[in-house]
Amino acid sequence: MSRYFPLILGGVLLNAAAQLVLKAAMRQVGRFDFTLVNLVPVGRIVATHPLVLTGLACYAVSVAIWLLVLSRVEVSYAYPLLSLGYIVTALAGWLLFDEAMTPIRWIGTVTICAGVWLITRSG
């Protein structure tokens, strides 16, 4: 199963990239309220924003890769590896968007890394 780790990692990284690109898009769009009045004007802006479309494309490709993974690997091995996306997005949010990485978040990230390491040892 570990021979499929690069494929799994590719899917996870694309999924994380989708989150980061969507975050960048929403930083450009700005904060908005979910109201009926905003439905069409904000919906149009979001639905046509190039970064939103890019993020959705990353999701689509990551789903295709994930289907390929699930056709080859036990789900009990593959699915927990999705948590690598938490690590990537936490670090990227900190580096790219100046988001807070408190000590408790670092501890959580290290704990996730330990869990992922244990799972990869079982494959």
GUVEXPA-249126 format. One record per atom (N, C-alpha, C): atom name; residue in one letter; x, y, z; residue number from 1. Coordinates in Angstrom, 3 decimals, always signed. Layout:
// residues N
- CA | A | X | Y | Z | NUM
...
This chain:
// residues 123
- N | M | +0.813 | -1.208 | +0.000 | 1
- CA | M | +0.000 | +0.000 | +0.000 | 1
- C | M | +0.848 | +1.259 | +0.000 | 1
- N | S | +2.003 | +1.173 | +0.630 | 2
- CA | S | +2.842 | +2.365 | +0.713 | 2
- C | S | +3.333 | +2.813 | -0.659 | 2
- N | R | +3.297 | +1.916 | -1.631 | 3
- CA | R | +3.715 | +2.328 | -2.972 | 3
- C | R | +2.720 | +3.315 | -3.573 | 3
- N | Y | +1.508 | +3.374 | -3.016 | 4
- CA | Y | +0.499 | +4.328 | -3.480 | 4
- C | Y | +0.529 | +5.636 | -2.695 | 4
- N | F | +1.447 | +5.724 | -1.744 | 5
- CA | F | +1.529 | +6.939 | -0.934 | 5
- C | F | +1.715 | +8.202 | -1.781 | 5
- N | P | +2.563 | +8.206 | -2.816 | 6
- CA | P | +2.680 | +9.418 | -3.637 | 6
- C | P | +1.361 | +9.827 | -4.301 | 6
- N | L | +0.589 | +8.861 | -4.722 | 7
- CA | L | -0.713 | +9.153 | -5.319 | 7
- C | L | -1.660 | +9.749 | -4.269 | 7
- N | I | -1.667 | +9.150 | -3.089 | 8
- CA | I | -2.490 | +9.670 | -1.993 | 8
- C | I | -2.055 | +11.083 | -1.653 | 8
- N | L | -0.759 | +11.278 | -1.537 | 9
- CA | L | -0.225 | +12.599 | -1.198 | 9
- C | L | -0.599 | +13.630 | -2.258 | 9
- N | G | -0.545 | +13.241 | -3.523 | 10
- CA | G | -0.942 | +14.160 | -4.591 | 10
- C | G | -2.392 | +14.603 | -4.443 | 10
- N | G | -3.269 | +13.656 | -4.153 | 11
- CA | G | -4.671 | +13.996 | -3.946 | 11
- C | G | -4.876 | +14.891 | -2.736 | 11
- N | V | -4.176 | +14.591 | -1.664 | 12
- CA | V | -4.278 | +15.390 | -0.445 | 12
- C | V | -3.773 | +16.811 | -0.693 | 12
- N | L | -2.653 | +16.933 | -1.385 | 13
- CA | L | -2.085 | +18.262 | -1.652 | 13
- C | L | -2.978 | +19.081 | -2.576 | 13
- N | L | -3.609 | +18.429 | -3.538 | 14
- CA | L | -4.559 | +19.145 | -4.398 | 14
- C | L | -5.770 | +19.622 | -3.606 | 14
- N | N | -6.228 | +18.794 | -2.687 | 15
- CA | N | -7.348 | +19.174 | -1.839 | 15
- C | N | -6.965 | +20.364 | -0.956 | 15
- N | A | -5.765 | +20.319 | -0.391 | 16
- CA | A | -5.287 | +21.437 | +0.433 | 16
- C | A | -5.109 | +22.689 | -0.412 | 16
- N | A | -4.597 | +22.524 | -1.627 | 17
- CA | A | -4.431 | +23.663 | -2.534 | 17
- C | A | -5.793 | +24.301 | -2.822 | 17
- N | A | -6.807 | +23.462 | -2.988 | 18
- CA | A | -8.154 | +23.990 | -3.226 | 18
- C | A | -8.580 | +24.882 | -2.066 | 18
- N | Q | -8.361 | +24.426 | -0.836 | 19
- CA | Q | -8.725 | +25.232 | +0.337 | 19
- C | Q | -7.988 | +26.566 | +0.346 | 19
- N | L | -6.711 | +26.520 | +0.039 | 20
- CA | L | -5.890 | +27.733 | +0.092 | 20
- C | L | -6.264 | +28.718 | -1.008 | 20
- N | V | -6.547 | +28.201 | -2.189 | 21
- CA | V | -6.951 | +29.070 | -3.296 | 21
- C | V | -8.325 | +29.682 | -3.005 | 21
- N | L | -9.233 | +28.882 | -2.439 | 22
- CA | L | -10.555 | +29.422 | -2.078 | 22
- C | L | -10.430 | +30.482 | -0.985 | 22
- N | K | -9.530 | +30.277 | -0.041 | 23
- CA | K | -9.299 | +31.284 | +1.000 | 23
- C | K | -8.783 | +32.577 | +0.374 | 23
- N | A | -7.847 | +32.456 | -0.542 | 24
- CA | A | -7.325 | +33.644 | -1.225 | 24
- C | A | -8.437 | +34.357 | -1.983 | 24
- N | A | -9.309 | +33.589 | -2.616 | 25
- CA | A | -10.428 | +34.189 | -3.352 | 25
- C | A | -11.349 | +34.946 | -2.413 | 25
- N | M | -11.669 | +34.332 | -1.290 | 26
- CA | M | -12.606 | +34.977 | -0.373 | 26
- C | M | -11.987 | +36.186 | +0.328 | 26
- N | R | -10.672 | +36.202 | +0.448 | 27
- CA | R | -10.022 | +37.414 | +0.967 | 27
- C | R | -10.209 | +38.561 | -0.017 | 27
- N | Q | -10.200 | +38.238 | -1.311 | 28
- CA | Q | -10.427 | +39.272 | -2.321 | 28
- C | Q | -11.891 | +39.691 | -2.382 | 28
- N | V | -12.783 | +38.726 | -2.276 | 29
- CA | V | -14.220 | +39.034 | -2.308 | 29
- C | V | -14.615 | +39.839 | -1.075 | 29
- N | G | -14.083 | +39.453 | +0.057 | 30
- CA | G | -14.393 | +40.153 | +1.297 | 30
- C | G | -15.522 | +39.481 | +2.056 | 30
- N | R | -15.705 | +39.960 | +3.265 | 31
- CA | R | -16.740 | +39.418 | +4.149 | 31
- C | R | -18.112 | +39.801 | +3.625 | 31
- N | F | -19.039 | +38.861 | +3.718 | 32
- CA | F | -20.410 | +39.153 | +3.306 | 32
- C | F | -21.366 | +38.376 | +4.198 | 32
- N | D | -22.590 | +38.826 | +4.232 | 33
- CA | D | -23.619 | +38.168 | +5.025 | 33
- C | D | -24.457 | +37.267 | +4.134 | 33
- N | F | -24.888 | +36.145 | +4.695 | 34
- CA | F | -25.787 | +35.241 | +3.980 | 34
- C | F | -27.211 | +35.769 | +4.134 | 34
- N | T | -27.591 | +36.593 | +3.201 | 35
- CA | T | -28.951 | +37.128 | +3.195 | 35
- C | T | -29.537 | +36.948 | +1.804 | 35
- N | L | -30.832 | +37.005 | +1.745 | 36
- CA | L | -31.507 | +36.873 | +0.460 | 36
- C | L | -31.100 | +37.994 | -0.490 | 36
- N | V | -30.869 | +39.180 | +0.065 | 37
- CA | V | -30.465 | +40.330 | -0.745 | 37
- C | V | -29.105 | +40.089 | -1.407 | 37
- N | N | -28.204 | +39.387 | -0.708 | 38
- CA | N | -26.862 | +39.121 | -1.229 | 38
- C | N | -26.792 | +37.918 | -2.160 | 38
- N | L | -27.830 | +37.128 | -2.185 | 39
- CA | L | -27.785 | +35.869 | -2.921 | 39
- C | L | -27.311 | +36.036 | -4.366 | 39
- N | V | -27.913 | +36.925 | -5.113 | 40
- CA | V | -27.552 | +37.086 | -6.524 | 40
- C | V | -26.275 | +37.892 | -6.707 | 40
- N | P | -26.144 | +39.083 | -6.105 | 41
- CA | P | -24.915 | +39.850 | -6.388 | 41
- C | P | -23.643 | +39.181 | -5.863 | 41
- N | V | -23.673 | +38.689 | -4.644 | 42
- CA | V | -22.478 | +38.040 | -4.101 | 42
- C | V | -22.294 | +36.678 | -4.767 | 42
- N | G | -23.384 | +35.972 | -4.998 | 43
- CA | G | -23.307 | +34.680 | -5.675 | 43
- C | G | -22.660 | +34.791 | -7.039 | 43
- N | R | -23.002 | +35.834 | -7.774 | 44
- CA | R | -22.416 | +36.049 | -9.105 | 44
- C | R | -20.910 | +36.312 | -8.991 | 44
- N | I | -20.532 | +37.131 | -8.028 | 45
- CA | I | -19.106 | +37.446 | -7.838 | 45
- C | I | -18.329 | +36.178 | -7.484 | 45
- N | V | -18.864 | +35.428 | -6.532 | 46
- CA | V | -18.174 | +34.208 | -6.094 | 46
- C | V | -18.126 | +33.172 | -7.216 | 46
- N | A | -19.238 | +32.969 | -7.890 | 47
- CA | A | -19.325 | +31.926 | -8.919 | 47
- C | A | -18.452 | +32.205 | -10.137 | 47
- N | T | -18.095 | +33.454 | -10.349 | 48
- CA | T | -17.283 | +33.789 | -11.523 | 48
- C | T | -15.855 | +34.204 | -11.176 | 48
- N | H | -15.531 | +34.181 | -9.890 | 49
- CA | H | -14.187 | +34.592 | -9.478 | 49
- C | H | -13.164 | +33.553 | -9.960 | 49
- N | P | -12.110 | +34.000 | -10.634 | 50
- CA | P | -11.120 | +33.050 | -11.179 | 50
- C | P | -10.495 | +32.135 | -10.130 | 50
- N | L | -10.238 | +32.664 | -8.942 | 51
- CA | L | -9.635 | +31.809 | -7.917 | 51
- C | L | -10.626 | +30.785 | -7.374 | 51
- N | V | -11.891 | +31.149 | -7.295 | 52
- CA | V | -12.904 | +30.175 | -6.882 | 52
- C | V | -12.978 | +29.054 | -7.913 | 52
- N | L | -12.978 | +29.416 | -9.170 | 53
- CA | L | -13.020 | +28.404 | -10.234 | 53
- C | L | -11.776 | +27.521 | -10.204 | 53
- N | T | -10.628 | +28.115 | -9.912 | 54
- CA | T | -9.382 | +27.351 | -9.797 | 54
- C | T | -9.456 | +26.390 | -8.616 | 54
- N | G | -9.943 | +26.871 | -7.486 | 55
- CA | G | -10.093 | +26.008 | -6.312 | 55
- C | G | -11.035 | +24.852 | -6.570 | 55
- N | L | -12.142 | +25.111 | -7.252 | 56
- CA | L | -13.087 | +24.047 | -7.577 | 56
- C | L | -12.474 | +23.042 | -8.550 | 56
- N | A | -11.652 | +23.529 | -9.468 | 57
- CA | A | -10.954 | +22.622 | -10.390 | 57
- C | A | -9.980 | +21.725 | -9.623 | 57
- N | C | -9.282 | +22.301 | -8.648 | 58
- CA | C | -8.379 | +21.494 | -7.811 | 58
- C | C | -9.164 | +20.411 | -7.081 | 58
- N | Y | -10.341 | +20.771 | -6.566 | 59
- CA | Y | -11.191 | +19.773 | -5.912 | 59
- C | Y | -11.579 | +18.661 | -6.875 | 59
- N | A | -11.987 | +19.033 | -8.072 | 60
- CA | A | -12.422 | +18.034 | -9.052 | 60
- C | A | -11.303 | +17.049 | -9.369 | 60
- N | V | -10.098 | +17.549 | -9.580 | 61
- CA | V | -8.968 | +16.668 | -9.882 | 61
- C | V | -8.624 | +15.816 | -8.661 | 61
- N | S | -8.699 | +16.419 | -7.471 | 62
- CA | S | -8.386 | +15.649 | -6.263 | 62
- C | S | -9.396 | +14.527 | -6.055 | 62
- N | V | -10.659 | +14.750 | -6.403 | 63
- CA | V | -11.664 | +13.685 | -6.301 | 63
- C | V | -11.350 | +12.563 | -7.289 | 63
- N | A | -10.951 | +12.919 | -8.492 | 64
- CA | A | -10.578 | +11.901 | -9.483 | 64
- C | A | -9.402 | +11.063 | -8.976 | 64
- N | I | -8.413 | +11.724 | -8.419 | 65
- CA | I | -7.261 | +11.009 | -7.861 | 65
- C | I | -7.704 | +10.128 | -6.697 | 65
- N | W | -8.591 | +10.654 | -5.865 | 66
- CA | W | -9.053 | +9.902 | -4.699 | 66
- C | W | -9.798 | +8.630 | -5.123 | 66
- N | L | -10.590 | +8.725 | -6.174 | 67
- CA | L | -11.270 | +7.537 | -6.683 | 67
- C | L | -10.257 | +6.496 | -7.158 | 67
- N | L | -9.210 | +6.969 | -7.793 | 68
- CA | L | -8.131 | +6.075 | -8.224 | 68
- C | L | -7.484 | +5.401 | -7.010 | 68
- N | V | -7.233 | +6.193 | -5.966 | 69
- CA | V | -6.638 | +5.663 | -4.732 | 69
- C | V | -7.545 | +4.593 | -4.128 | 69
- N | L | -8.836 | +4.908 | -4.004 | 70
- CA | L | -9.760 | +3.969 | -3.359 | 70
- C | L | -9.924 | +2.677 | -4.149 | 70
- N | S | -9.619 | +2.716 | -5.434 | 71
- CA | S | -9.690 | +1.484 | -6.229 | 71
- C | S | -8.476 | +0.593 | -5.995 | 71
- N | R | -7.467 | +1.112 | -5.287 | 72
- CA | R | -6.223 | +0.368 | -5.106 | 72
- C | R | -5.824 | +0.119 | -3.658 | 72
- N | V | -6.355 | +0.935 | -2.736 | 73
- CA | V | -5.866 | +0.938 | -1.360 | 73
- C | V | -7.034 | +0.760 | -0.400 | 73
- N | E | -6.766 | +0.121 | +0.724 | 74
- CA | E | -7.784 | -0.011 | +1.764 | 74
- C | E | -8.176 | +1.376 | +2.275 | 74
- N | V | -9.465 | +1.584 | +2.424 | 75
- CA | V | -9.949 | +2.883 | +2.884 | 75
- C | V | -9.465 | +3.176 | +4.306 | 75
- N | S | -9.278 | +2.138 | +5.118 | 76
- CA | S | -8.801 | +2.341 | +6.490 | 76
- C | S | -7.350 | +2.809 | +6.527 | 76
- N | Y | -6.636 | +2.616 | +5.434 | 77
- CA | Y | -5.272 | +3.135 | +5.298 | 77
- C | Y | -5.295 | +4.527 | +4.673 | 77
- N | A | -6.056 | +4.667 | +3.597 | 78
- CA | A | -6.024 | +5.907 | +2.821 | 78
- C | A | -6.713 | +7.071 | +3.519 | 78
- N | Y | -7.904 | +6.847 | +4.050 | 79
- CA | Y | -8.693 | +7.963 | +4.566 | 79
- C | Y | -8.001 | +8.743 | +5.682 | 79
- N | P | -7.384 | +8.083 | +6.658 | 80
- CA | P | -6.692 | +8.868 | +7.694 | 80
- C | P | -5.571 | +9.750 | +7.144 | 80
- N | L | -5.020 | +9.379 | +5.987 | 81
- CA | L | -3.951 | +10.192 | +5.409 | 81
- C | L | -4.470 | +11.540 | +4.900 | 81
- N | L | -5.777 | +11.655 | +4.749 | 82
- CA | L | -6.340 | +12.959 | +4.389 | 82
- C | L | -6.006 | +14.018 | +5.442 | 82
- N | S | -5.731 | +13.579 | +6.665 | 83
- CA | S | -5.406 | +14.534 | +7.724 | 83
- C | S | -4.097 | +15.269 | +7.449 | 83
- N | L | -3.294 | +14.771 | +6.511 | 84
- CA | L | -2.107 | +15.534 | +6.104 | 84
- C | L | -2.511 | +16.904 | +5.564 | 84
- N | G | -3.702 | +16.976 | +5.003 | 85
- CA | G | -4.215 | +18.258 | +4.521 | 85
- C | G | -4.363 | +19.271 | +5.640 | 85
- N | Y | -4.700 | +18.799 | +6.850 | 86
- CA | Y | -4.798 | +19.712 | +7.992 | 86
- C | Y | -3.454 | +20.360 | +8.263 | 86
- N | I | -2.411 | +19.557 | +8.165 | 87
- CA | I | -1.065 | +20.056 | +8.433 | 87
- C | I | -0.658 | +21.076 | +7.375 | 87
- N | V | -0.866 | +20.712 | +6.122 | 88
- CA | V | -0.486 | +21.594 | +5.011 | 88
- C | V | -1.249 | +22.914 | +5.094 | 88
- N | T | -2.553 | +22.845 | +5.322 | 89
- CA | T | -3.333 | +24.088 | +5.342 | 89
- C | T | -3.031 | +24.930 | +6.573 | 89
- N | A | -2.758 | +24.293 | +7.687 | 90
- CA | A | -2.405 | +25.066 | +8.888 | 90
- C | A | -1.093 | +25.825 | +8.669 | 90
- N | L | -0.102 | +25.129 | +8.148 | 91
- CA | L | +1.193 | +25.780 | +7.901 | 91
- C | L | +1.094 | +26.840 | +6.804 | 91
- N | A | +0.365 | +26.530 | +5.751 | 92
- CA | A | +0.216 | +27.497 | +4.665 | 92
- C | A | -0.597 | +28.710 | +5.126 | 92
- N | G | -1.624 | +28.477 | +5.918 | 93
- CA | G | -2.392 | +29.609 | +6.455 | 93
- C | G | -1.523 | +30.525 | +7.291 | 93
- N | W | -0.638 | +29.920 | +8.050 | 94
- CA | W | +0.289 | +30.690 | +8.875 | 94
- C | W | +1.281 | +31.464 | +8.006 | 94
- N | L | +1.836 | +30.795 | +7.012 | 95
- CA | L | +2.850 | +31.423 | +6.163 | 95
- C | L | +2.274 | +32.398 | +5.134 | 95
- N | L | +1.162 | +32.017 | +4.502 | 96
- CA | L | +0.624 | +32.826 | +3.411 | 96
- C | L | -0.368 | +33.898 | +3.851 | 96
- N | F | -1.144 | +33.574 | +4.886 | 97
- CA | F | -2.221 | +34.482 | +5.280 | 97
- C | F | -2.014 | +35.095 | +6.657 | 97
- N | D | -0.851 | +34.847 | +7.249 | 98
- CA | D | -0.510 | +35.395 | +8.559 | 98
- C | D | -1.540 | +35.004 | +9.617 | 98
- N | E | -2.025 | +33.764 | +9.520 | 99
- CA | E | -2.974 | +33.275 | +10.506 | 99
- C | E | -2.227 | +32.822 | +11.755 | 99
- N | A | -2.907 | +32.870 | +12.872 | 100
- CA | A | -2.285 | +32.522 | +14.147 | 100
- C | A | -2.014 | +31.022 | +14.230 | 100
- N | M | -0.818 | +30.671 | +14.655 | 101
- CA | M | -0.481 | +29.282 | +14.984 | 101
- C | M | -0.071 | +29.284 | +16.455 | 101
- N | T | -1.047 | +29.126 | +17.297 | 102
- CA | T | -0.813 | +29.123 | +18.743 | 102
- C | T | -0.124 | +27.826 | +19.154 | 102
- N | P | +0.432 | +27.806 | +20.354 | 103
- CA | P | +1.071 | +26.565 | +20.817 | 103
- C | P | +0.122 | +25.355 | +20.763 | 103
- N | I | -1.118 | +25.532 | +21.086 | 104
- CA | I | -2.052 | +24.408 | +21.065 | 104
- C | I | -2.276 | +23.916 | +19.624 | 104
- N | R | -2.251 | +24.816 | +18.667 | 105
- CA | R | -2.367 | +24.399 | +17.264 | 105
- C | R | -1.124 | +23.643 | +16.823 | 105
- N | W | +0.057 | +24.087 | +17.276 | 106
- CA | W | +1.281 | +23.362 | +16.957 | 106
- C | W | +1.239 | +21.956 | +17.546 | 106
- N | I | +0.761 | +21.851 | +18.794 | 107
- CA | I | +0.657 | +20.542 | +19.436 | 107
- C | I | -0.300 | +19.650 | +18.649 | 107
- N | G | -1.413 | +20.204 | +18.232 | 108
- CA | G | -2.369 | +19.438 | +17.431 | 108
- C | G | -1.765 | +18.984 | +16.123 | 108
- N | T | -1.013 | +19.847 | +15.482 | 109
- CA | T | -0.371 | +19.513 | +14.211 | 109
- C | T | +0.652 | +18.397 | +14.395 | 109
- N | V | +1.438 | +18.469 | +15.445 | 110
- CA | V | +2.428 | +17.424 | +15.735 | 110
- C | V | +1.716 | +16.106 | +16.043 | 110
- N | T | +0.605 | +16.176 | +16.763 | 111
- CA | T | -0.164 | +14.967 | +17.073 | 111
- C | T | -0.692 | +14.322 | +15.796 | 111
- N | I | -1.188 | +15.140 | +14.873 | 112
- CA | I | -1.657 | +14.616 | +13.588 | 112
- C | I | -0.499 | +13.952 | +12.838 | 112
- N | C | +0.652 | +14.606 | +12.822 | 113
- CA | C | +1.831 | +14.031 | +12.155 | 113
- C | C | +2.172 | +12.658 | +12.745 | 113
- N | A | +2.125 | +12.539 | +14.066 | 114
- CA | A | +2.428 | +11.258 | +14.716 | 114
- C | A | +1.413 | +10.199 | +14.291 | 114
- N | G | +0.156 | +10.562 | +14.235 | 115
- CA | G | -0.868 | +9.623 | +13.820 | 115
- C | G | -0.702 | +9.175 | +12.382 | 115
- N | V | -0.389 | +10.102 | +11.505 | 116
- CA | V | -0.164 | +9.758 | +10.106 | 116
- C | V | +1.047 | +8.843 | +9.982 | 116
- N | W | +2.085 | +9.116 | +10.703 | 117
- CA | W | +3.283 | +8.268 | +10.676 | 117
- C | W | +2.932 | +6.853 | +11.105 | 117
- N | L | +2.143 | +6.718 | +12.181 | 118
- CA | L | +1.755 | +5.384 | +12.664 | 118
- C | L | +0.942 | +4.626 | +11.593 | 118
- N | I | +0.039 | +5.336 | +10.939 | 119
- CA | I | -0.781 | +4.686 | +9.915 | 119
- C | I | +0.056 | +4.223 | +8.733 | 119
- N | T | +1.009 | +5.035 | +8.324 | 120
- CA | T | +1.857 | +4.625 | +7.185 | 120
- C | T | +2.732 | +3.426 | +7.551 | 120
- N | R | +3.053 | +3.248 | +8.801 | 121
- CA | R | +3.838 | +2.081 | +9.244 | 121
- C | R | +3.009 | +0.811 | +9.151 | 121
- N | S | +1.682 | +0.943 | +9.199 | 122
- CA | S | +0.829 | -0.244 | +9.197 | 122
- C | S | +0.588 | -0.766 | +7.788 | 122
- N | G | +0.896 | +0.037 | +6.774 | 123
- CA | G | +0.627 | -0.372 | +5.393 | 123
- C | G | +1.761 | -1.146 | +4.851 | 123
